[in-house]
Amino acid sequence: MIKGIIFDLGHTLMEFTGTWDEVEAEGRKRMAAYLKKKNVKSGEEIAYDFWQNRQNGYLEADQNHVEFTAEQALKKALKKSRLNGKMKQLVQGALKAYFSPEEENWRLFEDTHEVLNRLKKEGYLLGLISNVTDVDFFQRCLKRLKFTRYFNPAVPSAGHPVRKPHPDIFLHVANIWKIPPSEIVMIGDLLYFDIYGAHQAGMKGIWVSKDHDKAYRFAPEELEQDPKMIPEAVVHTLSEILDVLKKL
């Protein structure tokens, strides 16, 4: 019997309404403007180096399953420009400026709160795991979308030793709840990070299918036929989860 449910965040509980390239470019623009206000003359160069560091960091994180954080990327860019990358307020302010257009483009799915309220009333333990590169960004999203009342724990990979699909980040939640992994289901939109990761930890998986985008089916080539990539159930909306859970 399922006692605990772990959700992914982006594209599972909320949808992105913008165009990634345009939003990211706007983020760099706002970061550069913030740095200029702080009398950093090389703001545009730093923002560009920051972006390049993030691109390289994504590739590295996919290999070693350790998050390369936005803070690391920015400090590396600041160091290259011979600025002190340990200036806490400068780093926090620049990252907040960078992520602000992305935050503006995340919206709840229509049934998100309805489903979460129902699950909470039915007594399920609710947790959240997200591969996210900035803890402050993650916390602001939870607060703005009124998620803090549902999830305990809510785990950002930027604040944890590993990221999905590494089993330890899933088992971290099971250890907090003090229940066996077999009594937990992971719900997410990515077969590799969410479903394969959950199965690696001995949990079940429900895939929120995004058939329109092949990226959601991404997996290393050697794992494409792995049985752990196959979810116990497939849904297209969160509301379908309510009936599916009873069959697991």
C-alpha positions in Angstrom: 0.0 0.0 0.0 1.3 3.4 -0.9 1.8 5.7 2.1 4.1 8.4 0.7 4.1 10.3 -2.5 7.1 12.3 -3.9 6.4 14.8 -6.6 8.7 16.4 -9.1 8.2 20.2 -9.5 8.6 21.7 -12.9 6.3 20.3 -15.7 4.7 18.0 -13.1 3.0 20.5 -10.7 3.6 23.6 -12.7 4.0 24.5 -16.4 6.4 26.8 -18.1 4.6 29.4 -20.3 7.5 31.2 -21.9 10.2 30.3 -24.5 13.3 29.0 -22.7 15.9 30.8 -24.9 14.1 34.2 -24.7 13.5 33.9 -20.9 17.1 32.9 -20.3 18.4 35.8 -22.4 16.2 38.2 -20.4 17.7 36.7 -17.2 21.2 37.4 -18.4 20.1 41.0 -19.3 18.7 41.5 -15.8 21.8 40.1 -14.2 24.0 42.4 -16.1 21.8 45.4 -15.2 21.9 44.5 -11.6 25.7 44.2 -11.7 26.0 47.6 -13.4 23.9 49.1 -10.6 26.5 47.7 -8.2 29.3 49.4 -10.2 30.5 46.2 -11.8 31.7 47.4 -15.2 32.0 44.0 -16.8 28.4 42.9 -16.0 27.5 41.7 -19.5 30.7 39.7 -19.7 30.1 38.1 -16.3 26.5 37.2 -17.2 27.6 35.6 -20.4 30.4 33.6 -18.7 27.9 32.6 -16.0 25.6 31.2 -18.8 28.5 29.3 -20.4 29.5 27.9 -17.0 25.9 26.7 -16.5 25.8 24.9 -19.9 29.0 23.1 -19.0 27.7 22.4 -15.5 24.6 20.7 -16.9 26.7 18.2 -18.9 28.9 17.5 -15.9 25.9 17.0 -13.5 24.3 14.5 -15.9 27.4 12.4 -15.7 28.3 12.6 -11.9 24.7 13.2 -10.5 26.0 16.1 -8.4 24.3 19.4 -9.0 26.4 22.2 -10.5 24.7 25.2 -8.8 24.0 28.6 -10.1 26.1 30.0 -7.3 29.1 28.0 -8.4 28.6 29.1 -12.0 28.4 32.8 -11.0 31.4 32.6 -8.6 33.4 31.1 -11.4 32.5 33.9 -13.7 33.3 36.5 -11.1 36.6 35.0 -10.4 37.5 35.1 -14.1 36.7 38.8 -14.1 38.9 39.2 -11.0 36.0 40.0 -8.7 35.6 38.4 -5.3 33.2 35.6 -5.9 32.6 35.3 -2.2 30.7 38.6 -2.0 27.5 37.1 -0.6 25.1 40.0 -1.3 26.3 40.6 -4.8 26.0 36.9 -5.7 22.5 36.6 -4.1 21.2 39.8 -5.8 22.6 38.8 -9.2 21.1 35.4 -9.1 17.7 36.7 -8.0 17.8 39.1 -11.0 18.7 36.3 -13.3 16.0 33.9 -12.2 13.2 36.6 -12.0 12.0 36.2 -15.6 11.9 32.4 -15.2 9.9 32.7 -12.0 7.4 34.9 -13.9 6.8 32.2 -16.5 6.0 29.3 -14.1 2.2 28.7 -13.6 0.2 26.1 -11.8 -1.7 23.4 -13.7 -5.4 24.0 -13.2 -5.9 20.9 -11.0 -2.7 21.1 -8.9 -4.0 22.4 -5.6 -7.2 20.4 -5.9 -5.2 17.2 -6.2 -2.7 18.1 -3.5 -5.5 19.0 -1.1 -7.3 15.7 -1.8 -4.1 13.6 -1.3 -3.4 15.4 2.0 -6.9 14.9 3.3 -6.6 11.2 2.4 -3.6 10.9 4.7 -0.7 10.5 2.2 2.7 11.8 3.2 3.7 14.3 0.5 7.3 15.2 -0.5 9.0 17.0 -3.3 12.3 16.5 -5.1 13.5 18.8 -7.8 16.6 19.0 -9.8 17.1 22.8 -9.4 20.4 24.8 -9.4 19.4 27.4 -6.9 17.9 26.9 -3.4 16.6 30.4 -3.1 14.8 30.2 -6.5 13.3 26.9 -5.3 12.1 28.4 -2.0 10.6 31.4 -3.8 8.7 29.2 -6.2 7.2 27.1 -3.3 6.2 30.2 -1.4 4.7 32.0 -4.5 2.7 28.9 -5.6 1.6 28.2 -2.0 3.2 24.7 -1.9 4.9 25.0 1.5 1.8 23.7 3.3 1.8 20.4 1.4 5.4 19.1 1.3 7.6 17.8 4.1 10.3 17.4 3.0 10.8 19.6 -0.1 14.3 18.8 -1.4 16.2 20.9 -4.0 19.1 19.1 -5.5 21.2 22.3 -5.1 21.0 21.8 -1.4 21.6 18.0 -1.4 24.8 16.0 -2.1 23.3 14.3 -5.2 20.5 15.0 -7.8 18.0 12.7 -9.5 18.3 10.0 -10.7 20.8 9.1 -8.0 18.9 6.8 -5.5 20.2 8.6 -2.4 18.1 11.7 -2.9 15.0 9.5 -3.0 16.1 7.5 0.0 16.6 10.7 1.9 12.9 11.3 1.9 12.1 7.7 2.8 14.5 8.0 5.8 12.8 11.2 7.0 9.4 9.5 6.7 10.7 6.3 8.3 8.8 4.1 5.9 10.0 1.5 3.4 10.8 2.7 -0.2 8.3 0.1 -1.5 5.5 2.1 0.1 6.5 5.3 -1.7 5.7 6.4 -5.3 7.5 9.0 -7.3 5.4 11.2 -9.7 7.2 13.1 -12.4 7.4 14.0 -16.1 10.9 12.6 -16.8 11.4 8.8 -17.3 15.1 8.9 -16.6 15.3 11.3 -13.7 12.0 10.5 -12.0 10.9 7.0 -12.8 14.3 5.3 -13.3 15.6 7.1 -10.2 12.7 6.0 -8.1 13.1 2.4 -9.2 16.8 2.5 -8.4 15.7 3.4 -4.8 13.1 0.6 -4.7 10.1 2.9 -5.1 7.3 2.9 -7.6 6.8 5.5 -10.4 4.0 7.2 -12.1 4.9 9.0 -15.3 3.1 12.3 -16.1 3.4 11.8 -19.9 4.4 14.7 -22.2 4.1 12.9 -25.5 4.6 16.1 -27.5 8.2 16.5 -26.5 10.8 13.7 -27.0 13.1 15.4 -24.4 10.8 13.9 -21.7 11.8 10.5 -22.8 15.5 11.2 -22.5 17.8 8.5 -21.2 21.4 7.4 -21.7 21.5 5.1 -24.7 22.5 2.1 -22.6 19.3 2.5 -20.4 16.7 3.0 -23.1 15.6 -0.7 -22.8 16.1 -1.0 -19.0 13.0 -2.3 -17.2 13.5 0.4 -14.6 12.6 3.0 -17.2 9.0 1.6 -17.3 6.6 3.2 -14.9 3.9 1.4 -13.0 1.4 3.8 -14.4 1.1 6.6 -17.0 -1.2 9.7 -16.6 -1.7 12.8 -18.7 -3.2 15.0 -15.9 -2.6 15.2 -12.2 -6.3 14.4 -11.5 -5.8 10.9 -12.9 -3.4 10.1 -10.1 -6.3 9.9 -7.6 -7.6 6.7 -9.2 -4.3 5.3 -10.2 -2.9 5.3 -6.6 -5.6 2.9 -5.5 -4.4 0.3 -8.0 -0.7 0.3 -7.0 
